[in-house]
Amino acid sequence: MREITYAQAINEAIRGCMLKDERVVLLGEDIGCYGGVFQVTAGLQAEFGPQRVVDTPISEAGFVGASVGAALTGMRPVTEIMFIDFTTCCMDMIINQMAKMHYMFGGRGKVPMVLRTNIGAGRGTAAQHSQSFHAIFMHIPGLLVVAPSTPYDAKGLMVEAIQNDNPVVFVEHKKLYIEKGPVPEEMYSIPFGQAEIKREGKDITIVATHALVQRSLNAAEQVAKEGIDAEIVDPRTLVPLDKETILNSVKKTGRLLVADEGHRTCGAAAEIAAMVAEEAIYYLKAPIKRVTSPDTPVPFSPPLEQAFIPDEKKLIPAIKSLMAYA
Amino acid sequence: MKLKNEPLLALYATMLTIRLFEDRIVDLYARGEVPGLAHLYIGEEAVAAGVCAALRADDYITSTHRGHGHVIAKGAELKPMMAELFGKKSGYCKGKGGSMHIADMNIGIMGANGIAGGGLPIAVGAGWSAKWRETDQVTACFFGDDASNNGTFHESLNLASLHRLPVIFVCENNLYGISTCQIMHQPITDIAIRSTSYDIPGCVVDGNDILDVHQAAVKAVKRARAGEGPSLIECKTYRWRGHHEGDPNQGERYRTKDEIAQWKEKCPIERFVKKLIKDKVVTRKKLAEIEKQINAEIDAAVQFARESEFPVAEEMYADVYV
């Protein structure tokens, strides 16, 4: 199969949906001729015109709120917030409006829109362009939260996000944009709430998200040399969360490591750990462990940023520490 | 613009329906039958009635926390509305939204809104949507004087003007953001001047003169429908009650009795009645009949709300997702 990047895969999904459904419109800062700062929307304005692919002013509350209004009245906006850090400028629109309209109105009205944004440190962009606080959106009932880790998943999940009648926060990872992988040329969708086992194993379950999936796969290859057989479960969507696949894996291995780039406190990893503790604690041979970003802002200086990022250097010792429990 | 008798009486009936509905809420709230927050619109009826009379059934509105008047004027039914205020299952939002979230997309009501300034970007989106879908629907966006200090006001007017969207921004300047009077929250007297920053028409109207409001709205709607873009209408008005029912002394902590009395002298309904009688549009007898009929509708709505069931606990979990 041909290989394309994660950014290209998302682009293909959006383009395919725009060809099929004229209700799909794009809004965001510098998404037009510039193609988005990560080139996810490259070429789409040239193909579909500036009315359908709209470069907005720096008015996050304005254009996210406008997306909500457009979705309520029959459109399917796919709206980009350049960095997740900037969602703070439109939190009212996301949390009080987009997430709640359907419920507050007793089902009279729906908000079928996709809010695209990205997380991830590692590009030297410091504390306001590198955050990974996607867990905030997991805390808000009414939102669906998507976390693709591969180009294949990114395309299929984006198609599903656009076709879904609920508001979706589509959380991309900026370090993955240039990563390549096999992606079918035809359109396909991946249902929400279906985790995928990215590596089968019998000794330890690693539930990993976003870039932590590949980092966990790398770590698994390393520890395999020492006879440790890790299973890697990628939830793919954090809301809804495929509890069944996670629990079945934990019941099989008896050990759980949760790896997510969010901060430690109240992060996605904390939620998954709590869920497993509630539902499967008697299957565990060892305490649950988390590999996350620390509870500090993202530092700028390269050695500090490298120390901040949760990767193989933290995963491998964590795996080994859990294997120390018989 | 000269209205015929029938539309004039319709304007009167809308204002009176809002007034009598709100008067009834005062009583029901005091009795404990309407829980939560009730932000009443008494004194401001001419704005909602005058603007919504300029709209079609398929046009949209966004509303505010003080939204009863807007949704009644846009055509909401009193029974499910009252039931919603009671928190009943038969309410507009199945009892999940209450006073601040009444919505009916079938008649273009995109929800009252609990966040000051929250409705403005949503109205822009409805306007944008009409443009994308190539309809000539117009969206009227209601908001208060203090919401014009929120970033959403500026972002929304800028976006709507930039893309010539069919939105009419209706500022209800009732002089107070809760307790904070206009001179304490902004350095200008006329909010309409802010329209110049966005290169759109702005006007100030007497918000207690329904014909003044209506005329401005008709002009703005015509412009919007013709694809010429948004307008800003500032309606100078006043709320007679406190910020919400339960506001101590009905707002006399921050307003003088004299000020309230002076505004009551300018009652939009009494003023309009005087004009209708003077112009021989209607007789006192006919007006009394209209009032009786509205009261009967409100009685029926209250009865409907009282007799309706509360939702059961499991219903909390429905409608989180489509």
Chai-1 contact restraints between the chains, C-beta under 6 A:
chainA,res_idxA,chainB,res_idxB,connection_type,confidence,min_distance_angstrom,max_distance_angstrom,comment,restraint_id
A,S59,B,E155,contact,1.0,0.0,6.0,A-B,restraint_1
A,A61,B,P121,contact,1.0,0.0,6.0,A-B,restraint_2
A,A61,B,T152,contact,1.0,0.0,6.0,A-B,restraint_3
A,A61,B,E155,contact,1.0,0.0,6.0,A-B,restraint_4
A,G62,B,P121,contact,1.0,0.0,6.0,A-B,restraint_5
A,G62,B,E155,contact,1.0,0.0,6.0,A-B,restraint_6
A,G62,B,S156,contact,1.0,0.0,6.0,A-B,restraint_7
A,G62,B,L159,contact,1.0,0.0,6.0,A-B,restraint_8
A,G65,B,P121,contact,1.0,0.0,6.0,A-B,restraint_9
A,G65,B,I122,contact,1.0,0.0,6.0,A-B,restraint_10
A,A66,B,P121,contact,1.0,0.0,6.0,A-B,restraint_11
A,A66,B,V124,contact,1.0,0.0,6.0,A-B,restraint_12
A,A66,B,G125,contact,1.0,0.0,6.0,A-B,restraint_13
A,A66,B,W128,contact,1.0,0.0,6.0,A-B,restraint_14
A,V68,B,I122,contact,1.0,0.0,6.0,A-B,restraint_15
A,V68,B,G125,contact,1.0,0.0,6.0,A-B,restraint_16
A,G69,B,I122,contact,1.0,0.0,6.0,A-B,restraint_17
A,G69,B,G125,contact,1.0,0.0,6.0,A-B,restraint_18
A,G69,B,A126,contact,1.0,0.0,6.0,A-B,restraint_19
A,A70,B,G125,contact,1.0,0.0,6.0,A-B,restraint_20
A,A70,B,W128,contact,1.0,0.0,6.0,A-B,restraint_21
A,A70,B,S129,contact,1.0,0.0,6.0,A-B,restraint_22
A,L72,B,M110,contact,1.0,0.0,6.0,A-B,restraint_23
A,T73,B,A126,contact,1.0,0.0,6.0,A-B,restraint_24
A,T73,B,S129,contact,1.0,0.0,6.0,A-B,restraint_25
A,M75,B,S129,contact,1.0,0.0,6.0,A-B,restraint_26
A,M75,B,W132,contact,1.0,0.0,6.0,A-B,restraint_27
A,D92,B,I115,contact,1.0,0.0,6.0,A-B,restraint_28
A,N96,B,I115,contact,1.0,0.0,6.0,A-B,restraint_29
A,H102,B,D319,contact,1.0,0.0,6.0,A-B,restraint_30
A,Y103,B,D319,contact,1.0,0.0,6.0,A-B,restraint_31
A,Y103,B,V320,contact,1.0,0.0,6.0,A-B,restraint_32
A,M104,B,G97,contact,1.0,0.0,6.0,A-B,restraint_33
A,M104,B,H101,contact,1.0,0.0,6.0,A-B,restraint_34
A,F105,B,C93,contact,1.0,0.0,6.0,A-B,restraint_35
A,F105,B,A103,contact,1.0,0.0,6.0,A-B,restraint_36
A,G106,B,C93,contact,1.0,0.0,6.0,A-B,restraint_37
A,G106,B,K94,contact,1.0,0.0,6.0,A-B,restraint_38
A,G106,B,K96,contact,1.0,0.0,6.0,A-B,restraint_39
A,G107,B,D319,contact,1.0,0.0,6.0,A-B,restraint_40
A,R108,B,A103,contact,1.0,0.0,6.0,A-B,restraint_41
A,R108,B,D104,contact,1.0,0.0,6.0,A-B,restraint_42
A,R108,B,M105,contact,1.0,0.0,6.0,A-B,restraint_43
A,G109,B,A103,contact,1.0,0.0,6.0,A-B,restraint_44
A,G109,B,M105,contact,1.0,0.0,6.0,A-B,restraint_45
A,K110,B,V322,contact,1.0,0.0,6.0,A-B,restraint_46
A,P141,B,V320,contact,1.0,0.0,6.0,A-B,restraint_47
A,G142,B,V320,contact,1.0,0.0,6.0,A-B,restraint_48
A,D165,B,V322,contact,1.0,0.0,6.0,A-B,restraint_49
A,N166,B,Y321,contact,1.0,0.0,6.0,A-B,restraint_50
A,N166,B,V322,contact,1.0,0.0,6.0,A-B,restraint_51
